């Protein structure tokens, strides 16, 4: 039994990819499964050494030329054909990445796993499988974190405005190449599961999140959280972009700082100019507010250290973008016993309502609503922290790569 992990987004320490890959390696070793890892062609030497990954995934000039585009596909003036161009280019890029594995021994006893899948990877896999003779094709696994960016989730979260043309086409091509029992689709979000089944016309299975935690027992977490002797800290972790509330966040924090001067904020941003702008905006409305900013991606150790020094994790995300989408930052906060503040009408809010963590939910995507939720959480921080810690070990056990791998092996062996 071999698993070929196509971690095509892995290139450096940014995002969840590196730490997730390390979790796959540990879980495969424990399960006595042979694991081969493949990554972006731009993978840095240190991450390649750490993960043992081989870089194979890259959009090349040759691909751009082959699909007949005038220069890089993202610059095309053909606005109405852009979705098709994206689909063609990234599907072909993934097909070439699969071909670069170049292992003649790959066959039905192998599983090609795509841990962060979109319809492009489904179609790209089908393109590659076409080059293999029937009976020699491996099983395939696609794990989905989110719906396609063009699918618009309605307010009730049970209906979506979408054109499923590309997903139906990709699903049809894949079904023509493999028996259904060799095609495994998974997600941790129940509404997304229903949507994927409709979009691809394939079964989709509920499965744990692909999380790798650096802390594995409650006693160790409590030692980490017992820092003491510092101001209460609200942290905004992860990538800094609009769908994650980068435009609303600082006004929300300013509202908190104006009411509670002795409070500290930690924020991650991409570049130094963003850090300068945030400081200026915060200090304009709350002079002297304590603000610690991490510029650029952190190593796993440094990321966990920032969590260790946090009391409350703030996720000012757009509900439309996260309505049926999981969040790694949220999962880490719950695993490490930290209260959270999250938007209503999201998977994150669902988890709090189900009792998997503790925190506050803001109903509107406005700085005022966010500030009110943050202030409420601060006022209850002792009780929320105790409740969050009591839920953390169960969350770590149930939502992890260590829990995911046996689930997938079972589906694989039993024909999905």
C-alpha distance (Angstrom), angle and dihedral (degrees) to the residues before:
residue distance angle dihedral
X1 . . .
X2 3.80 . .
X3 3.79 132.1 .
X4 3.80 119.7 -157.7
X5 3.81 106.0 -158.7
X6 3.82 111.0 -152.4
X7 3.80 97.9 -161.5
X8 3.79 91.7 170.1
X9 3.84 95.3 166.9
X10 3.81 92.7 57.7
X11 3.80 112.5 109.4
X12 3.83 108.5 123.9
X13 3.80 140.7 -13.3
X14 3.82 94.1 -65.7
X15 3.79 117.5 114.9
X16 3.78 125.0 -3.9
X17 3.80 98.2 -58.2
X18 3.79 101.5 96.9
X19 3.78 97.4 44.8
X20 3.80 90.6 42.4
X21 3.80 90.6 53.2
X22 3.79 90.5 52.5
X23 3.80 87.5 53.1
X24 3.80 90.8 53.1
X25 3.80 90.3 50.4
X26 3.82 92.6 51.0
X27 3.82 94.1 44.9
X28 3.82 92.7 47.6
X29 3.79 91.1 49.7
X30 3.81 91.0 51.3
X31 3.83 91.1 48.0
X32 3.83 92.2 46.2
X33 3.81 91.2 -120.5
X34 3.80 121.3 148.4
X35 3.82 106.5 -123.2
X36 3.81 126.8 -168.1
X37 3.82 117.7 -171.7
X38 3.80 127.1 -151.2
X39 3.80 125.2 -175.5
X40 3.78 145.7 170.5
X41 3.80 115.4 -50.7
X42 3.82 86.5 -122.4
X43 3.82 93.4 62.5
X44 3.80 111.2 143.0
X45 3.82 117.9 -117.5
X46 3.81 93.6 -116.2
X47 3.81 94.0 51.5
X48 3.82 90.2 44.8
X49 3.82 89.7 53.9
X50 3.80 92.2 45.9
X51 3.81 95.7 49.9
X52 3.80 102.1 26.2
X53 3.81 87.7 -129.7
X54 3.79 123.8 157.5
X55 3.80 116.9 -141.4
X56 3.82 112.4 -124.2
X57 3.83 108.4 139.5
X58 3.81 118.7 92.4
X59 3.79 139.1 134.9
X60 3.81 102.0 -128.4
X61 3.79 135.1 -167.6
X62 3.80 87.7 -113.7
X63 3.81 91.4 60.1
X64 3.80 90.8 48.0
X65 3.79 89.9 50.7
X66 3.80 94.3 46.9
X67 3.81 94.5 56.0
X68 3.80 89.7 50.4
X69 3.79 102.1 -113.3
X70 3.81 125.7 156.7
X71 3.80 97.7 -123.5
X72 3.79 126.0 -40.7
X73 3.79 109.9 -0.9
X74 3.82 93.7 -126.5
X75 3.81 90.2 64.2
X76 3.79 97.6 52.8
X77 3.81 114.9 130.5
X78 3.82 90.5 -145.3
X79 3.80 96.5 101.6
X80 3.81 96.3 174.6
X81 3.80 93.0 51.6
X82 3.81 94.7 48.4
X83 3.84 95.7 100.4
X84 3.80 90.6 51.5
X85 3.80 91.6 45.9
X86 3.80 91.5 51.0
X87 3.79 91.1 48.1
X88 3.80 93.2 49.5
X89 3.79 96.7 43.5
X90 3.79 98.7 46.1
X91 3.80 92.9 41.1
X92 3.78 90.0 53.5
X93 3.81 90.4 46.1
X94 3.79 90.0 54.8
X95 3.81 91.9 45.8
X96 3.80 89.2 56.0
X97 3.80 91.4 47.0
X98 3.81 90.0 54.9
X99 3.80 90.3 47.3
X100 3.79 90.8 51.3
X101 3.81 89.6 63.9
X102 3.80 83.9 76.2
X103 3.80 96.9 -176.7
X104 3.82 110.8 151.4
X105 3.81 90.1 -165.4
X106 3.83 93.6 66.2
X107 3.79 109.9 119.1
X108 3.81 145.7 134.1
X109 3.83 92.0 -50.3
X110 3.81 90.6 61.4
X111 3.79 128.4 84.0
X112 3.81 121.9 -151.0
X113 3.80 105.6 -154.9
X114 3.81 124.7 -163.0
X115 3.82 106.3 -170.0
X116 3.82 95.6 -174.3
X117 3.80 104.8 39.0
X118 3.78 134.4 176.5
X119 3.78 129.9 170.9
X120 3.84 88.0 -89.4
X121 3.80 91.6 65.1
X122 3.79 92.2 45.9
X123 3.80 90.4 54.1
X124 3.81 93.4 40.9
X125 3.80 90.4 52.9
X126 3.80 90.0 51.4
X127 3.81 90.6 51.6
X128 3.80 90.3 53.3
X129 3.81 95.3 44.5
X130 3.79 89.4 56.0
X131 3.81 88.1 69.3
X132 3.81 91.4 59.4
X133 3.80 125.1 78.6
X134 3.79 118.3 -110.4
X135 3.79 110.4 -94.3
X136 3.82 92.9 32.8
X137 3.79 97.6 68.6
X138 3.83 119.3 112.0
X139 3.78 127.0 -129.6
X140 3.80 114.6 -97.9
X141 3.80 133.3 -143.2
X142 3.80 126.9 -163.5
X143 3.80 120.2 -174.2
X144 3.82 116.4 -165.0
X145 3.80 125.8 -155.4
X146 3.80 98.7 174.9
X147 3.81 144.8 7.0
X148 3.79 120.8 -95.1
X149 3.81 111.4 -75.3
X150 3.84 91.5 -116.4
X151 3.83 94.4 54.7
X152 3.81 108.0 97.5
X153 3.79 115.1 -151.0
X154 3.80 115.2 -144.0
X155 3.80 123.7 -130.3
X156 3.81 92.8 -97.9
X157 3.85 89.4 53.8
X158 3.81 90.7 -138.7
X159 3.79 95.3 87.4
X160 3.79 129.6 57.9
X161 3.79 132.5 -167.7
X162 3.77 104.2 -141.2
X163 3.76 147.2 136.8
X164 3.79 105.9 -128.8
X165 3.80 94.6 -171.7
X166 3.81 96.9 115.4
X167 3.81 95.9 40.6
X168 3.81 92.4 48.3
X169 3.79 89.8 49.2
X170 3.82 93.0 48.1
X171 3.80 92.1 46.6
X172 3.79 92.2 48.8
X173 3.81 92.6 50.9
X174 3.79 91.4 48.8
X175 3.81 93.2 48.4
X176 3.80 89.4 52.6
X177 3.81 90.8 57.1
X178 3.80 104.2 41.3
X179 3.79 136.5 32.2
X180 3.79 110.5 -107.8
X181 3.79 92.0 -110.9
X182 3.82 88.9 65.0
X183 3.82 92.6 54.8
X184 3.81 116.4 79.4
X185 3.81 122.9 -177.1
X186 3.82 119.1 -177.6
X187 3.78 140.1 177.3
X188 3.81 137.7 164.2
X189 3.83 93.9 -138.5
X190 3.84 116.5 83.9
X191 3.81 97.6 -154.8
X192 3.80 90.4 46.6
X193 3.81 88.3 51.6
X194 3.80 91.0 57.9
X195 3.79 91.5 46.5
X196 3.82 93.8 49.7
X197 3.80 92.1 50.5
X198 3.79 89.2 53.7
X199 3.81 94.1 43.6
X200 3.82 98.4 48.5
X201 3.82 99.3 25.0
X202 3.80 87.8 -129.9
X203 3.82 132.8 113.8
X204 3.79 114.9 -94.1
X205 3.80 122.4 -161.6
X206 3.79 130.5 -148.6
X207 3.79 110.5 -120.4
X208 3.83 138.8 164.1
X209 3.78 121.2 -83.3
X210 3.79 118.4 -92.7
X211 3.79 95.9 -112.1
X212 3.79 129.6 149.8
X213 3.78 114.1 -164.8
X214 3.77 125.2 -160.7
X215 3.80 92.5 -152.0
X216 3.78 119.6 58.4
X217 3.80 108.3 175.3
X218 3.78 135.9 51.8
X219 3.80 94.8 -126.3
X220 3.80 91.2 57.6
X221 3.82 90.4 48.4
X222 3.79 92.6 50.9
X223 3.80 89.8 51.2
X224 3.80 89.3 52.7
X225 3.80 93.7 47.1
X226 3.79 95.1 47.8
X227 3.80 93.3 80.2
X228 3.81 97.3 126.0
X229 3.79 127.1 168.2
X230 3.81 95.6 76.0
X231 3.81 138.6 90.9
X232 3.77 118.6 -86.5
X233 3.81 106.9 -88.0
X234 3.80 128.4 -145.7
X235 3.82 112.4 -165.5
X236 3.79 131.5 -160.8
X237 3.79 104.5 -164.0
X238 3.78 133.5 -172.0
X239 3.78 135.9 26.4
X240 3.82 117.1 -6.0
X241 3.82 109.9 -130.7
X242 3.80 141.0 126.7
X243 3.81 98.3 -96.4
X244 3.81 86.9 56.4
X245 3.80 92.6 54.3
X246 3.79 101.2 -97.3
X247 3.83 90.7 149.4
X248 3.82 96.8 47.6
X249 3.78 100.3 34.0
X250 3.79 102.6 80.2
X251 3.83 93.9 49.6
X252 3.80 88.9 50.2
X253 3.81 91.3 51.7
X254 3.80 90.8 45.4
X255 3.79 88.8 58.0
X256 3.79 89.6 54.7
X257 3.83 94.6 45.4
X258 3.80 90.6 51.4
X259 3.82 89.7 57.8
X260 3.82 99.0 35.7
X261 3.82 110.6 33.0
X262 3.82 94.8 178.3
X263 3.78 96.4 67.3
X264 3.79 133.3 108.4
X265 3.80 130.1 -143.4
X266 3.78 129.0 -157.5
X267 3.82 119.8 -164.7
X268 3.80 134.0 175.1
X269 3.82 118.5 -143.8
X270 3.80 135.3 174.5
X271 3.82 102.7 -127.7
X272 3.81 139.0 17.6
X273 3.82 93.7 -110.4
X274 3.81 89.5 62.6
X275 3.80 90.0 51.8
X276 3.81 91.9 51.4
X277 3.80 92.1 49.1
X278 3.81 92.2 49.4
X279 3.80 93.2 50.4
X280 3.79 91.5 49.3
X281 3.81 93.6 49.7
X282 3.80 94.6 45.2
X283 3.79 95.8 45.8
X284 3.81 91.0 46.7
X285 3.80 90.5 63.9
X286 3.80 99.9 25.1
X287 3.83 109.7 29.1
X288 3.77 113.3 -154.9
X289 3.82 95.5 15.6
X290 3.80 111.8 158.0
X291 3.79 109.6 -114.2
X292 3.81 126.4 173.7
X293 3.80 115.1 -172.5
X294 3.79 129.2 -167.6
X295 3.81 111.5 -155.0
X296 3.80 114.5 -153.1
X297 3.81 130.2 -6.2
X298 3.80 122.2 -32.9
X299 3.75 129.9 -139.8
X300 3.79 113.7 -110.2
X301 3.80 90.8 -104.9
X302 3.79 93.2 52.3
X303 3.80 92.2 44.7
X304 3.80 91.2 53.6
X305 3.80 89.9 46.4
X306 3.81 89.5 56.8
X307 3.81 89.2 50.4
X308 3.80 89.2 49.0
X309 3.79 89.7 58.3
X310 3.82 93.5 47.5
X311 3.79 128.6 96.9
X312 3.80 99.0 -176.2
X313 3.82 131.8 20.4
X314 3.80 115.9 -145.5
X315 3.82 118.3 -155.9
X316 3.83 106.5 -176.2
X317 3.79 92.5 -179.4
X318 3.79 128.6 158.6
X319 3.79 107.9 -103.0
X320 3.81 90.7 -145.5
X321 3.80 91.5 59.3
X322 3.81 94.6 41.2
X323 3.81 100.7 35.6
X324 3.82 93.1 109.9
X325 3.79 99.6 9.6
X326 3.78 130.9 101.9
X327 3.81 124.0 -129.9
X328 3.78 125.7 -142.8
X329 3.81 93.1 -161.1
X330 3.80 90.4 53.6
X331 3.81 90.9 48.2
X332 3.81 91.1 51.2
X333 3.79 92.3 49.1
X334 3.82 91.0 53.4
X335 3.80 91.8 44.5
X336 3.81 91.0 52.8
X337 3.82 93.4 47.1
X338 3.81 97.7 -109.8
X339 3.82 125.3 145.9
X340 3.81 115.8 -122.7
X341 3.80 140.1 -155.4
X342 3.81 111.5 -144.7
X343 3.82 141.1 165.7
X344 3.81 123.0 -94.3
X345 3.82 120.8 -113.1
X346 3.81 92.7 40.0
X347 3.78 138.5 111.2
X348 3.83 86.7 -111.3
X349 3.80 92.3 58.2
X350 3.81 89.0 46.7
X351 3.79 90.2 58.2
X352 3.81 92.4 52.4
X353 3.81 91.2 48.8
X354 3.82 89.0 50.6
X355 3.81 89.2 55.1
X356 3.80 98.5 -111.8
X357 3.80 93.7 128.1
X358 3.80 143.6 -8.7
X359 3.77 135.1 -103.6
X360 3.78 146.8 86.8
X361 3.81 131.5 -64.5
X362 3.84 123.0 -145.2
X363 3.80 115.7 -150.5
X364 3.81 100.8 -154.3
X365 3.81 131.3 44.4
X366 3.80 93.6 -123.0
X367 3.82 132.1 113.8
X368 3.82 90.7 -119.2
X369 3.81 93.9 54.5
X370 3.79 90.7 45.0
X371 3.82 92.7 49.9
X372 3.80 91.5 50.3
X373 3.81 91.3 51.8
X374 3.81 92.1 46.9
X375 3.80 92.5 49.4
X376 3.80 90.7 48.7
X377 3.80 90.6 50.9
X378 3.82 92.2 48.6
X379 3.80 90.8 51.6
X380 3.83 89.9 53.8
X381 3.80 97.2 35.6
X382 3.81 97.3 125.0
X383 3.81 94.4 52.0
X384 3.81 93.3 40.6
X385 3.81 91.9 49.6
X386 3.78 92.3 50.6
X387 3.80 91.4 49.7
X388 3.82 92.2 45.5
X389 3.80 92.1 52.3
X390 3.81 91.5 49.0
X391 3.83 90.0 57.2
X392 3.79 98.2 42.4
X393 3.81 102.8 85.9
X394 3.82 93.0 50.4
X395 3.81 90.5 49.3
X396 3.81 92.5 49.6
X397 3.78 90.5 50.2
X398 3.80 96.3 47.7
X399 3.82 101.9 36.4
X400 3.78 107.7 50.7
X401 3.77 144.3 95.4
X402 3.79 87.2 -108.0
X403 3.82 87.6 62.4
X404 3.82 93.8 38.5
X405 3.80 98.5 55.7
X406 3.85 97.4 60.3
X407 3.80 88.6 47.3
X408 3.80 91.0 54.5
X409 3.79 94.6 43.5
X410 3.80 88.4 52.9
X411 3.81 92.3 50.9
X412 3.80 90.4 46.1
X413 3.78 95.5 49.8
X414 3.79 94.1 42.5
X415 3.79 94.8 47.3
X416 3.83 97.1 -104.1
